[in-house]
Amino acid sequence: MLLSPEDAGLFFKLMPALQVFVNQRLNIVKNLKDTEQYKKISTSDRLTLRDAVYANPEIISAFIGENPYGFSKEELEIVAGWQTCIAGDFFIERILKKYAIFIRGEKVYGVLGLTEPLDYVLGGRPLPVYVKAVLLPFKGKIIYDGLLQTYSVSFGSGISSNQATQYRAAKAQGKIIESLDSDWEPAKSKPRVEKDWRPLLDELREKISKLKASGDDPAIHSPAFKLLQASLVFAQAAAEKPDDVAELEKAIHKVRLAFNKTQKTLDLLDY
């Protein structure tokens, strides 16, 4: 999800003004005097200015106090909120319709794009992607400041799985952080009215437990029956403990093992 065109325009009105003000104080980029010139400077220079802003938060206070561009009270309040930015390294774990999932340590954030979808900004790189970024509050939402530095590293299945598990746990527990405002609280979900599938699943498990291949049966029977049994165990875990991510991961791992064994049997039969 992106900011509205109006809000994106507001962001790109405020941020360059702040960056130019910082440059006037610290003289980082030569001959940068106004926001029109800011549009022409390199990404490297913008990153240097960006880092200077967050390394010197008192400059934001000075900018608000002097208000050199005559911004409104509401606009200055947005800039003031940037003093609570979160800067550092993040995993971008997935990109949803609602927002992108940024993970840092134990925290999971829902972050909006600015004018372009983040998958486009990332050039279609496979997720998760490890980036250096700055997250900012903006009108009750979280955005990034328009500058992403990606690290040229790839991840094995273990790290990718851990990040996915962390996201799913945060989603299940209502812990995805969607705002950096101090008074923000996650919306309370409505109580779920769920059908009790346990009697039917118990009945199925009892019947399926009788599926035992003998040595005279086709070779595919045994792995196929075990795959069915593992799948049913996973279905029971989903019905009984839908929010227990660790238990669900354990059960689906057994399904994968059973599936792989079935696939290997099929490969041997084909050979």
N, C-alpha and C positions, 0 to 999 in steps of 0.2 A: 504494500500500500504506500502511496505517495502523499505528500502534503498537497493540499489544494493549490491550484495555480496562484491564488491570492496570497496564501501563506508562504509559498515558496518565494514569491516576489518580495514579501516582507523580509524573509530571512536574508535574501541576497541584497537587500537594502541595508540591513543592520550589520551583518558580518563584515563586509568590505569597509564600512565606515569605522568599525572598531579596529580592524587591522591597520588601516591608514593612520589612525590616531596612535596606535602602538609604535608604528614606524617613525612617526614624528617625534615620539619620546625617546626612542632607542636608536634611531638612525641605522636600521638594519639593511634596507634596500635603498640604494641610491636613486635619486630622482623620482621617488614615489611620493606624490604630493596630494593626489585626490583619488576618488573611487573609480574614475574612468581609467586612470593609469593602472589601478589595481587589476582591472580586467585583463591587462596585457602582460602581467608579470608571469614568470614561470611557476610551475607547480612546486619546484624546489624552494623558491622564494616564499611562496604561500605557506609551505610547511614550516619554514623557519619563523615566519611571522606568527603562525598558529602556535608553535611551541613557546614563543616568547610571551604570548598572551597568557597562557595557562601557567607559565613559570613565574609570572608577575601579576597575580590576581588583583593587586592594589590598583593596577592600571585601569581595570574595569571600573572600579569605584571612581577613579579620576575622570574617566570618560563620562560616567553618569553625572558626576558633579558639574563638569564643565558643559556637557551637552552641546558640543560644537556644531552639530548638524540640526539642532532644533527639533529633536525627536519628541513625540508626545509622551505623556506619563506612561501609557500602556506599552509603548515601544521600549522605553527605558527599563521597564519592569522585566521585559523579556531578556534584555541584555544583562540585567542584574542577576537573573537566574543562572546565567552561564558561569557564575562563580562556583556553582555546585556541579560543574561538569565532572565526568568520569573519563579520565584519559588513561590509555594503556593498551595492552594486547588482549585481543578477543578471538574466540572462535566464532565464525558465522556458521552456525550448524545447519540451518535450513532457511528457506525463504517462503513464507506463507502468503496467502492473499491479504491477510490482515497486517502483517509486519514481518520483518526479518528477525530471526532468533540469534542474538549475540550472547555468548557465554564467556564469563570471566570468573575464574575461581568457582565459588559456590552459587554465584548469582546468574540468573537467566533474564535477559532483557528483550522486550519487544520493541524493535527500532523501525521507524518509518524512513523511507527514502525521500529524496528531495524532489528532483525533477525527472529522474530516470530510475527505472527498477534496478535494484541492487544486483540481480543476476546479470543485467546488461553492463553495469559498472564493473563487475568482476570478470567480464569477458567470457562468461559461460564456464568458468573454472568449476570442476567438480567440488562439491561440498563434503566435509567442512573445509573452510579456508581460514587460515590464521592471519590476522591483520592487526596493524596498529591503528587505533582510531580514537576519536573523542566523541563521547555521547553528551548531548545537550538537552536540557528541558526546553520545550517549546509548546506553549498553550496547552499544558496538561499532558502532552505526549513526549516521546523521546525521539530525537533525530540524531544523526551524526553530522559533523560540521562540513561535510562535502569533500573531505580529504581522507582517502583510505590508502594505507601502505600495506601491501600484501607481502608476506614472507614466502620465499620459494622453498617450501617444504611440503612433503606429502606424508600422509598418515596411513598407518596400517589399520586393519579391521578392528583392533583392540581400542585404539583411541576414538575412532569413528563411532564404535558401539557405545563407548562410555559417554560421549557427548550426546548421542541420541537418547540414551537412558536418562541422562540428566534433564534433557528437555522434556521427555515424557513424564518424568516425576514432577517437575515444576508445573506442567500443565495439569496433571491429575490433582495436585495439591493446591492449585490456584496461586502458585508462587511466581508466575511470570511477571516481572516488573514492567509495567506499562507507562509509568510516569516517574519523574524524579522529584516531583513536588513533595514537600515534607508531609502534607496532610493527605497524600494519596493512599487509598486502600483498595485492594482488589475487590471487584464486584462480587457480591455473594451469589453463588449459583443457587438456582431453585432446587429444592429437594427432588431427587430422582425417584420416580415410581417405576420400579423394575419388576419384570416378571421373574418368578422363581423357576429357573431352569433346572435346578438341582435334581428333583425327582426323575425327570426324563433322562438327564445325563447319567444318573446312577443306574437307571434301568439299561441304558445303552452300554455302559461299561460292563455290567454283569454279562450281557449277551456277547459283547466283543471279547471278553476274557476267555470265551470258549473257542475262539479262533486260534487253533494251534496246528501248524503244519507238521505233517509227518515226513519221514524220509522219502516216501513214495510220491509226495505231492510235487507239482512243478516248483522249480527253484524260486520263482518270483513270489510264491505264496507267503513264505515266512517273512521277508522284509516288508511286503505289502501289509500284512496283518499288524506287524510292529509299528508301521507308520500310522495305521489307523488308530491303534491303541495310544500312541504318543500324542496324536492329534486330539483325541478325546480327553486326555489328561490336561492338555493345554486349554481345551474348551471348559473343563471343570474349573480350572484356576481362574479363567476369565469370568466365569459366572459367580464364583464364590469370593474371589479377592480381586475385583477389577482395578483397584488402585494400588495393588502391591506389585510395583514394577519389577522388583527383584525376583519375585516368585514367577511372574509371567515370563521374564527373560530366561529363567532356568528351564521352564517348561518348553518354551519355543526352541531352546537350544537342543533339547532332546528330539523335537520334531525335525530339526535340521539334520541331526545325526541319522535319524531313521530314513529321512528322504535321501540323504547321500548314499546310504547303504542300498536303498532300493534302486537308485540310479546306477550304482556300480554293478548290481546284478543284471540290470537291463543291458548295460554295456557289454557284459560278458556273454549274455545271450545273443546279442547282435553280432559279436565277434565270431 
